[in-house]
Amino acid sequence: MTPNGWLQIAVFFLLVLATAKPLGALMARVFAGERTWLDPALGPVERGLYRAAGVDPAREQGWLGYTMAMLAFNALGFASLYAILRLQHLLPWNPQGLPALSPHLAFNTAVSFTTNTNWQSYGGETTMSYFSQMVGLTFHNFVSAATGIALAIALVRAFARSSAQTVGNFWVDLTRATLYVLLPLSLVVALVLVALGMPQTLGAYVDAVTVEGAKQSIAVGPVASQVAIKQLGTNGGGFFNVNSAHPFENPTIWTNLVQSWAILALAAALAWTFGQMVGDRRQGWAVLAVMGVILVGATGVAYWAEAGGNPILAAQGVDQAAIALQSGGNMEGKEVRFGVAQSAIWAAATTGASNGSVNSMHNSYMPLGGLVPLVLIQLGEIVPGGVGSGLYGMLVMIVIAVFVAGLMVGRTPEYLGKKIEAREVKMAMLAVLILPFCILGFTAIAAALPGPQEGLANAGARGFTEMLYAFSSATGNNGSAYAGLTANTPFWNTTLGIAMLLGRFAYIVPVMAIAGSMAGKVRVPTSSGTFPTHGPLFIGLVVGVILILGGLQFFPALALGPVVEHFQMLAGRTF
């Protein structure tokens, strides 16, 4: 560890914090229906879309109608993307003549992008045509992110309103999230990335002759536009197989900074939007503080674990110290351009958010370094989580924390002037149990059957971690991979696809039920006996509930994977 490394971490988080308020304020105005500086250009487009779709923007929906509209939209989106992938060889913008995807890979990919997961059981530049990338995948990069934002805003309205029967209009929230938030920001970020050297072309791949005289095909394409929305929408994945470790997808340290900022920017800003919309900005800062405490701590642990290097190599006399000629630490699987600190930042950010893109290979991390991204996914990806999904996941945890606090002091739990009763707690626990049910259940099936293990590159604890990470990533709608697993098989594509569907939609339904219940409650003003939910005590309580709940659910499984690997390493055994 070096002062320079800690300085990089500090500057990055300060940059995210600095943009949280302006972006959060913009989104608060957008979803309150207030006029913004984008209205002159985008207002006519928005109204035209409503007319074309037959949507009355003034007509709001109850929680059930809102949820059914969301499910219907995503079902149609899945079907259209599946068709595109199966018919890829017949569609335009395919200069390489790439074939159609197999049924099980098309299912997995269509589910993945519909659920904002972007798990990839394929190599991007060798599997997807430009049409599939731009029309199929990019569309879902926008609307899956917009869906998450819309659902979060619906839940926020439920807390903000008093005795209400509606939580908004899904079609309006989806449209405004896309038009006024994701589209303009993606355009700006894409232009910045192009200016910094990232390719953006519809031309065919470039053929080159190497120094040895061999012929090499260099993949290019509309990279910058895909990268911008994949990061801002916490979609993850990548145009190229190795994601943001590829020199075309992440050419310099500046593109690395822009992309890592984009992963967290909107998810962090939504915490400020929450405070603004409920009429108490302190509540938004408290939520952001909970997210920040866990994420900064996790980044620090990952940096410490990786900067320390591998003790097995140290015992053999390998110099892993940080000096002017080498960055030091465990550099296996990391880009020399970025070093340990930037790799640790990205690993924590991409799994603290439901992003999934990588600029280093998590399977090459030290056991405790690799434990960090795995734990961040298993906590529910709420620090700050995906755009929208992180906020509504955090509010579910707050409901549980408030309930626990009420039990401790013997008072009826309240949050933002509304009583938290049995129905809300039951729905919150139902949502929370989705993760261990899918992650542990599917991992147990894969570990018990001989067939799935044939795709593992490693045996023992490391192989178990690879399986556990795969189902954690799928259920958490993250999309990153621990590597070492060949997932493009019928078993893995099917089971991971099911895990993605459950992790997204089985979680959303109880969350929206909470929204409907909270919207109908009377919001009463705070009094001297009200437990404050914006101070350090409450922040510490929520952090404790998140960590303890995650520990109780997943520590036994983690003990069989990364924890065992750590002690094997200390004993001088490789893995």
Secondary structure, DSSP 8 states (H G I E B T S, - for coil): --HHHHHHHHHHHHHHHHHHHHHHHHHHHHHTT---TTHHHHHHHHHHHHHHHT--TT--B-HHHHHHHHHHHHHHHHHHHHHHHHTGGGSSS-TT------HHHHHHHHHHHHTT----SS-HHHH--HHIIIIIIHHHHHHHHHHHHHHHHHHHHHHH-SS-S--B-HHHHHHHIIIIIIHHHHHHHHHHHHHTT-----S--EEEE-TTS-EEEE--SSHHHHHHHHHHTT----SSTTGGGSTTTS-SHHHHHHHHHHHHHHHHHHHHHHHHHTT-HHHHHHHHHHHHHHHHHHHHHHHHHHHT--HHHHHTT-----BTTB--S--TTB-TTTHHHHHHHHHHHHHHTT----SB-GGGS-HHHHHHHHHHHHTTSTTTTSTTHHHHHHHHHHHHHHHHHHHHHTS--EETTEE--HHHHHHHHHHHHHHHHHHHHHHHHHHHSTTGGGGBS--HHHHHHHHHHHHHHHHTT-----SSB---SHHHHHHHHHHHHIIIIIHHHHHHHHHHHHHTS------TTS--SSSHHHHHHHHHHHHHHHHHHHHHHHHHTHHHHHHHHHTT---
